[in-house]
Amino acid sequence: MTAAAVSAQGASGVSPPHASPARMTAIVKELTTSPYQGRAPGTPGEDRTIFYLAREYRALGLEPIGPDGSYFQSVPLIRTKLAAGTRVTIDTGGGAMPLDEGQGIYISTVRDTDRIAIAGAPLVFVGYGVSAPERGWDDFKGVDLKGKIAVFLVNDPDFAAAGGEAVAGKFGGRRMTYYGRWTYKFDEASRRGAIGALIVHDTAGAGYGWDTVRAPGGENYDIVRAPGDARVAIQGWLEGASATDLFRRSGLDLAALSVAARRADFRPVPLQGASLTIDAPVEISHVESHNVIGRLRGTGHPDETIIYGAHWDAYGVGAPDAQGKTVRQGAADDGTGVAGVLELARMFKAGAAPDRSIVFALWTGEERGLLGSEYYATHPLFPVSQTTAVLTMDVLQTAGRAKDVVLVGDGQSELEDMLAAAAAKQNRRITPEALPERGLFFRADHFSLARRGAPSLLLMGMSGGHDLVKGGRKAGDKWLADYMKCYHQPCDDWTPKWDLSGAAQDVDLFYDIGASLANSRAWPDWRAGSEFKALRAQTAEARK
C-alpha cells in the first residue's frame, strides 16, 4: 500500500481529535515569560525550559527514553570565536592581497582548538563543489584537496543557467537542492581532506546579503564531534568583488569560470600562485545542552518510529532594540512548533495506542545550526533506518485559518502526497513555497535525519504567505512581511492579536499523517531524483 493510499484510508473509522488553539496559545505565552530569558542553550533559561517541557511530557504520560531514564538527551556543544589579533592574508603572484576580516573575507572555525595556524595553503576552485552520482555530476574529478583551501560557488550548478544550457533543470532550477547549501559544501570539503573552505558570496544565489554573512562576528557553534570526524580548520566566504580580484590576480576570469562550472565536464582549477595564511587565536567554551524526548510506545512494532519535532531554543538576551527590549523570546520561532508537538502528544494519548512508536522530540541548538537534531542523528535513540517519517514544525503562522498549505521542498518525498490528502479533508489545497531558492527545506531540524535517509516533511509559516480565510493571499503576504521584520528579534513575542486557529489546522494535518503511518505497514520513500533516495535505499534490508 502506498503512503498516499494509507492517508486516504485513514487510521480508523472514528473522528480524529483536534488541536486546541487555546492550549497552544497558553504554551507559547508560558514560554515567552521573563523567567525563560529567551531560551538560549546553556543558560538558566534552558534549565527553566527543559524542566517545564519534561513536566508537560510527564503529565501527558509519555515514556522517558533518555539514556539515564529521563526525558533528556545530553547534547555537548562547542562555541568558538576568532579573537582579536586574527590575521588573514592571501598571497598572489602580484604580492599580498589586502583583505579585512568581515570585509573582503569572513571566516570562522568549529574546531576545538585555541589557535588556527595555516601557512601558505594553496587555493583550488572547485566550481559548485557538487558530487551527485544520481544526476551524473562530479565537480571534483578526483582532485587532491588535502592541505588546500577549496573555493566554491554558492547554490546549484543550474541556478543561473539559461534555458538552452544542458544543465538547466538538472538540479532544482530556482529551487535549491541540498547541494546548493553552504553546509553541504563545507561538509564535502571536510570529507575530501581540505584544510579550509571558502564560498564566493552572491546575494541572489545565497538568498541574503554580505551583512548577514558577517553578522556572527567570527562566532560559531557545533556539536562535540567524535574522533575522526574532523571539520575543515576554517570555513567562510569571499565577498564577490574580492573574489573577482583574487581570481584576476591569479590570471583567471571568475565570471567565465562560473559559466564553465555549469558544465558536467568542468574540472577543478588551481589559483596559480595564490595561497592563504591565517593566524587566529580562538576563544572556546563548552556547553552541555539537552534535547527533550518522549515516546508513546507502539504495541506492535515499537522500534519503528514516527518523529514529531520542533526546536525549543531561541536567541536569548541580545542588544536592545529600538524599544529597549533585549530578550528575543522566539514566540513564533519556535514556540508555536513546541506548542504543536505538545498538542500532538495530547491528541495521540487520548486515543488507542498505535502499532508503531511515536516520538516527540524538542530539539536544542536549532538556531546555532540544527545542532540538537544533528546530535540525535549521530547518536540516535532509535534506528534511523526504521524511522518511518520525520514531521517538523518550525514557525506556524499566527493569522488564523487558511485555505491552503504551503509546501516546502516540493518534489522530495511521498509524504507530500499524504499532506495533500490530509489537506483535502480540510478543504485546503497545496501551494508551493514562495522562494524555493532559499532552500528552506534544508534549514530546519528534520534535515539532520533527512540527510541520513529518513523521509521528512516540514511545515514552516515563513515559506510563503498563506491564502487566509480572512483577507486571502494579500493578508497572508502581509502577515509574512510583518513577521519577517521580527524574525530573530525581540518583537517575535506573543500578542493577544494572535489567532492560532490556522496553526491548529496545521497540527491536525500532521496528526492525520502520523496516525495513518503509525497504524500501517507503509514506508514512505523519497521521490526519484531526490538527493536522499539512494541513502534510504542503503538501509532497505532493515525495513523488510
C-alpha positions in Angstrom: 0.0 0.0 0.0 1.4 3.4 -0.9 1.7 6.2 1.6 -1.0 8.2 -0.2 -3.4 5.3 0.0 -2.7 4.9 3.7 -3.5 8.6 4.2 -6.7 8.4 2.1 -7.8 5.3 4.1 -7.2 6.9 7.4 -6.2 5.3 10.7 -9.7 4.3 11.8 -13.4 5.0 11.4 -13.6 7.2 14.5 -13.5 11.0 14.3 -9.9 12.3 15.0 -9.1 14.7 17.8 -8.3 18.3 17.0 -5.6 20.6 18.2 -6.7 23.4 20.5 -5.7 27.0 19.6 -6.3 27.9 23.3 -4.0 25.3 24.6 -1.3 26.2 22.0 -1.7 29.9 23.0 -1.2 29.0 26.7 2.0 27.1 25.9 3.5 29.9 23.9 2.5 32.5 26.5 4.3 30.4 29.1 7.5 30.0 27.1 7.7 33.7 26.4 7.5 34.9 30.0 10.5 36.6 31.6 11.9 33.6 33.6 12.7 31.8 30.3 15.1 34.6 29.2 14.7 33.8 25.5 15.5 30.1 25.9 19.2 30.2 24.9 21.1 26.9 25.3 23.4 26.7 28.2 21.8 29.5 30.2 19.4 29.5 33.2 16.7 30.0 30.5 17.5 26.5 29.2 17.0 25.0 32.7 13.6 26.6 33.0 12.6 25.5 29.6 13.6 21.8 29.6 12.1 21.2 33.1 8.9 22.8 32.0 8.8 20.6 28.9 9.7 17.5 31.0 6.8 18.2 33.3 4.4 18.5 30.4 5.6 15.2 29.0 5.2 13.5 32.4 1.7 14.9 32.8 0.8 13.6 29.4 2.1 10.1 30.3 4.9 9.9 27.7 7.7 7.4 28.2 11.1 8.9 29.1 13.7 7.5 26.8 16.8 9.4 27.7 19.9 7.3 28.4 19.5 8.0 32.1 15.8 7.2 32.2 14.8 10.9 31.9 13.3 12.9 29.1 16.7 14.5 28.4 19.4 13.6 25.8 22.5 15.5 26.7 24.0 17.4 23.8 27.6 18.6 24.2 28.2 21.8 22.3 31.3 23.8 21.5 31.3 27.6 20.9 34.2 29.2 19.1 35.0 32.8 18.3 38.0 34.1 16.4 39.6 36.5 18.9 41.3 39.9 18.4 44.6 39.7 16.7 43.4 37.4 13.9 45.5 37.9 10.8 44.4 36.7 7.4 46.4 37.2 4.2 46.2 35.8 0.7 49.4 35.9 -1.3 49.2 36.0 -5.0 51.7 36.3 -7.8 51.3 40.0 -7.6 52.0 40.2 -3.9 49.8 40.1 -0.8 46.2 40.9 -1.4 44.6 43.2 1.2 41.8 41.5 3.0 40.0 42.9 6.0 38.2 40.2 8.1 34.5 40.8 7.7 35.0 43.0 4.6 36.6 41.1 1.8 36.6 37.7 3.6 34.6 36.2 6.5 35.9 33.1 8.3 35.1 31.1 11.4 36.0 27.7 12.8 34.3 24.8 14.6 37.4 23.0 15.6 38.1 22.5 19.3 41.4 24.3 19.4 42.7 27.6 20.8 44.6 28.6 17.7 44.2 28.2 14.0 47.5 28.4 12.1 47.7 27.8 8.4 50.8 28.8 6.4 50.6 29.2 2.6 47.7 26.8 1.9 47.1 26.6 -1.9 43.6 27.6 -3.2 41.7 25.4 -5.7 38.5 26.5 -7.4 36.0 23.5 -7.4 33.1 25.2 -9.2 29.9 24.4 -7.3 31.6 21.6 -5.5 28.9 19.0 -6.2 29.2 15.3 -6.2 25.8 13.9 -7.2 26.0 10.4 -8.7 22.2 10.3 -9.2 22.5 13.3 -11.5 25.7 12.2 -13.3 27.6 15.1 -11.8 31.1 15.3 -10.2 32.8 18.7 -9.9 35.9 17.2 -8.2 37.2 14.7 -10.8 39.5 13.1 -8.2 41.3 16.4 -7.3 43.5 16.1 -4.2 42.3 18.7 -1.7 44.4 17.6 1.3 46.0 20.6 2.9 44.3 23.0 0.5 41.6 25.6 0.5 38.6 24.7 -1.6 36.8 27.7 -3.2 33.2 27.1 -4.1 30.3 28.9 -5.9 27.1 29.2 -3.9 23.9 27.4 -4.8 23.4 24.7 -7.5 25.0 24.3 -11.0 21.8 25.2 -12.7 20.8 28.1 -10.5 22.0 30.7 -13.0 21.7 28.6 -16.1 19.8 29.8 -19.2 17.1 27.7 -20.7 19.3 26.4 -23.5 22.1 25.1 -21.3 22.4 21.4 -20.8 22.4 21.7 -17.1 19.1 23.7 -17.0 16.7 21.8 -14.7 19.2 19.1 -13.8 19.2 20.1 -10.2 16.4 22.3 -8.8 16.4 25.2 -11.2 15.5 28.1 -8.9 14.6 25.6 -6.2 17.7 25.0 -4.2 18.8 21.4 -3.6 20.9 20.1 -0.7 24.0 20.5 -3.0 23.4 24.3 -3.1 23.6 24.8 0.7 26.7 26.1 2.3 26.5 23.3 4.9 26.9 20.7 2.1 29.9 22.5 0.7 31.7 22.8 4.0 30.9 19.1 4.7 32.1 18.0 1.3 35.4 19.9 1.8 35.8 18.2 5.2 35.1 14.8 3.7 37.8 15.4 1.0 40.5 16.4 3.4 40.6 20.1 2.6 42.0 22.3 5.4 39.6 25.1 4.6 36.6 26.0 2.5 35.5 29.4 1.1 32.3 30.2 -0.8 32.1 33.1 -3.2 29.3 35.2 -2.0 26.5 36.2 -4.4 23.3 37.7 -2.9 21.0 36.1 -5.4 22.5 32.7 -5.0 22.9 32.8 -1.3 19.5 34.4 -0.6 20.9 37.0 1.7 23.4 39.9 1.6 27.0 40.2 2.9 25.9 41.8 6.1 24.1 38.6 7.0 27.2 36.6 6.3 29.4 38.6 8.6 26.8 39.2 11.3 28.1 36.4 13.7 31.4 38.2 14.0 33.6 35.2 13.9 31.5 33.2 16.3 30.4 29.6 15.5 28.8 26.6 17.2 29.0 22.8 16.7 28.3 19.6 18.5 31.3 18.0 20.0 32.4 15.6 17.3 33.6 12.0 17.6 37.4 11.4 17.0 38.0 11.1 13.3 35.0 13.4 12.4 37.2 16.4 11.7 35.8 19.6 10.2 37.8 21.9 8.0 40.1 24.2 10.1 38.5 27.3 8.6 35.2 27.9 6.8 33.8 31.0 5.4 33.0 33.3 2.5 34.8 35.6 0.0 32.9 38.8 -0.8 32.0 38.8 -4.5 34.2 41.7 -5.7 37.2 40.5 -3.6 36.8 37.0 -5.1 36.8 38.5 -8.6 40.0 40.4 -7.8 41.6 37.3 -6.3 40.9 35.3 -9.5 42.2 38.2 -11.7 45.5 38.3 -9.7 45.8 34.5 -10.4 45.3 35.1 -14.2 41.7 33.8 -14.1 38.3 35.2 -15.0 35.8 34.3 -12.3 32.8 35.2 -14.4 34.0 32.9 -17.3 34.8 30.1 -14.8 31.4 30.4 -13.2 29.8 29.7 -16.6 32.3 26.8 -17.2 31.3 25.3 -13.8 27.7 24.8 -15.2 29.1 22.1 -17.5 29.4 18.5 -16.5 33.0 18.4 -17.9 34.2 21.1 -15.5 37.5 20.3 -13.8 38.9 22.0 -10.7 41.2 24.9 -11.3 44.2 25.8 -9.1 44.6 29.5 -8.4 48.2 29.7 -9.6 50.4 31.5 -7.1 47.7 32.1 -4.6 47.9 30.8 -1.1 46.2 31.6 2.2 47.9 32.2 5.5 46.0 32.7 8.8 47.0 33.0 12.4 43.9 33.2 14.6 43.6 32.9 18.4 40.3 31.1 19.2 38.1 31.7 22.2 36.5 28.3 23.2 33.7 27.4 25.6 31.8 24.2 26.1 28.1 24.0 26.8 26.0 21.0 27.9 22.6 21.4 26.4 19.7 19.0 26.1 17.1 17.6 23.7 13.8 16.8 25.3 12.4 13.5 24.0 9.4 11.3 25.0 7.8 8.3 23.4 4.3 6.8 23.0 5.3 3.2 22.7 3.9 1.2 19.8 2.1 -2.0 20.6 3.2 -4.0 17.6 6.4 -2.5 16.2 7.8 -0.3 18.9 11.2 0.1 17.3 9.6 1.7 14.2 9.1 5.4 14.8 7.3 8.5 13.6 9.1 11.5 14.9 7.4 14.8 15.6 9.8 17.6 16.1 10.3 21.3 16.8 13.1 23.3 18.5 12.7 24.8 22.0 15.7 27.2 21.7 15.6 30.8 20.7 18.3 33.6 20.8 18.2 34.6 24.4 19.3 38.0 25.5 20.9 40.4 23.0 21.4 44.0 22.2 18.5 46.4 22.9 16.1 47.1 20.0 14.5 50.5 19.3 12.1 50.0 22.2 14.9 48.9 24.6 13.9 45.2 24.6 16.7 42.8 24.9 15.1 39.3 25.2 14.5 37.5 22.0 11.5 35.4 23.0 11.1 33.3 19.9 7.3 33.1 20.2 6.6 32.1 16.7 10.1 30.7 16.1 9.6 28.2 17.5 7.2 28.5 20.4 4.4 27.7 18.0 6.2 24.5 16.9 6.7 23.4 20.6 3.1 24.0 21.3 2.2 21.9 18.2 4.3 19.0 19.4 2.8 19.1 22.9 -0.7 19.2 21.4 0.1 16.2 19.2 1.2 14.3 22.2 -2.0 15.1 24.0 -4.1 14.1 20.9 -2.3 10.7 20.5 -2.5 9.9 24.2 -6.3 10.5 24.1 -6.7 7.6 21.6 -5.8 3.9 21.3 -2.1 3.0 21.4 -0.5 3.0 18.0 1.2 0.0 16.3 4.4 1.9 15.7 6.0 4.2 18.3 5.5 7.9 18.1 8.4 10.0 19.3 8.0 13.7 20.4 11.3 15.5 20.1 12.0 19.1 21.1 15.5 19.9 19.9 18.1 22.3 21.3 20.5 24.4 19.2 18.5 24.8 16.0 19.3 28.4 15.8 23.0 27.6 16.0 22.9 25.2 13.1 20.4 22.4 13.8 22.8 21.1 16.5 20.4 19.2 18.7 18.9 17.2 15.9 22.3 16.7 14.4 23.5 15.2 17.7 20.5 12.9 17.8 21.1 11.9 14.2 24.7 10.9 15.1 23.6 9.3 18.4 20.1 8.1 17.6 17.9 6.6 20.3 16.0 4.6 17.7 17.5 3.4 14.4 17.3 5.9 11.6 16.7 3.1 9.2 13.4 2.3 10.9 12.3 5.9 11.3 9.2 5.9 9.2 8.8 9.7 8.9 10.1 12.9 10.5 7.4 15.7 10.7 8.8 19.1 11.7 7.0 22.3 12.6 9.2 25.4 12.6 7.2 28.7 12.8 3.5 28.2 12.4 1.5 31.2 11.1 -0.5 33.2 13.7 -3.1 34.9 11.5 -5.9 32.5 11.5 -7.4 29.7 9.3 -6.1 29.3 5.8 -7.5 27.9 2.6 -4.1 26.4 1.6 -1.0 24.7 2.9 2.4 26.0 1.8 4.6 23.0 0.7 8.3 23.3 1.4 10.7 21.3 -0.7 8.3 20.3 -3.5 9.2 17.0 -5.1 11.2 15.5 -2.3 9.2 12.6 -0.8 5.9 10.7 -0.9 4.9 12.4 2.3 3.8 15.2 0.1 1.0 13.0 -1.2 -0.1 12.4 2.3 0.0 16.1 3.1 -2.2 16.8 0.0 -4.7 14.1 1.0 -4.9 15.4 4.6 -5.3 19.0 3.4 -8.1 17.9 1.1 -10.0 16.6 4.1 -9.8 20.2 5.5 -10.9 21.6 2.1 -7.4 23.1 1.7 -5.1 23.0 -1.3 -1.3 22.8 -1.7 0.6 26.0 -2.6 4.3 25.8 -3.5 6.7 27.8 -1.3 7.2 31.3 -2.5 11.0 31.4 -2.6 12.3 27.9 -3.3 15.8 29.3 -4.0 16.3 30.0 -0.3 16.5 26.3 0.5 14.2 26.3 3.5 13.8 22.6 3.3 17.4 22.3 4.4 17.2 24.8 7.2 15.1 23.0 9.8 15.7 20.2 12.2 14.2 17.3 10.1 17.1 17.8 7.7 19.6 16.2 10.2 17.7 13.0 9.7 16.7 13.6 6.1 20.4 13.7 5.1 20.7 10.3 6.7 17.8 8.9 4.7 14.7 9.4 6.8 11.8 10.7 4.8 10.8 14.1 6.1 8.2 16.9 5.8 8.3 20.5 7.0 5.6 23.0 7.9 7.1 26.5 8.0 4.9 29.6 8.1 7.7 31.8 6.7 7.8 29.7 3.5 5.2 31.9 1.9 2.1 34.0 2.5 -1.0 31.8 3.1 -4.4 32.3 1.4 -6.1 33.2 4.6 -9.9 32.8 5.2 -9.9 36.4 6.4 -8.3 38.6 3.8 -6.9 36.0 1.3 -3.4 35.9 -0.1 -2.9 39.6 0.4 -3.5 39.2 4.2 -1.2 36.2 4.2 1.6 38.1 2.5 1.2 41.0 4.9 1.4 38.7 7.9 4.6 37.2 6.5 6.2 40.6 5.7 5.3 41.8 9.2 6.7 38.7 10.8 10.0 38.8 8.9 10.6 42.2 10.5 10.6 40.5 13.8 12.5 37.3 12.8 15.1 36.6 15.5 14.3 39.9 17.1 12.7 40.9 20.5 9.4 41.7 18.8 8.9 38.0 18.0 6.7 37.8 21.1 3.2 36.6 21.9 0.5 39.2 21.5 -3.3 39.0 22.1 -3.8 39.7 18.4 -2.6 36.2 17.6 -5.1 33.8 16.1 -3.7 30.2 16.3 -6.7 28.6 14.6 -4.7 28.2 11.4 -1.7 26.8 13.3 -4.1 24.3 14.9 -5.2 23.3 11.4 -1.6 22.5 10.5 -1.2 20.4 13.7 -4.3 18.5 12.7 -2.7 17.8 9.3 0.4 16.3 10.9 -1.9 14.2 13.3 -3.6 12.8 10.2 -0.4 11.8 8.5 1.2 10.4 11.7 -1.8 8.4 12.8 -2.1 6.9 9.3 1.6 5.8 9.3 1.6 4.7 12.9 -1.1 2.1 12.2 0.1 0.8 8.8 3.0 -1.1 7.3 3.7 1.6 4.8 7.2 3.0 4.4 7.1 6.4 2.6 10.1 6.9 0.3 11.9 9.7 -1.3 10.9 10.5 -4.9 13.0 9.5 -7.8 15.7 12.2 -8.3 15.8 13.2 -4.6 19.4 13.5 -3.4 18.3 11.4 -0.4 16.7 8.4 -2.1 20.0 6.4 -2.5 20.8 6.9 1.2 17.4 5.4 2.1 17.9 2.5 -0.3 21.2 1.6 1.5 19.1 0.5 4.6 16.2 -1.2 2.8 17.0 -4.6 4.3 16.2 -3.2 7.8 12.6 -2.5 6.7 11.8 -5.9 5.3 
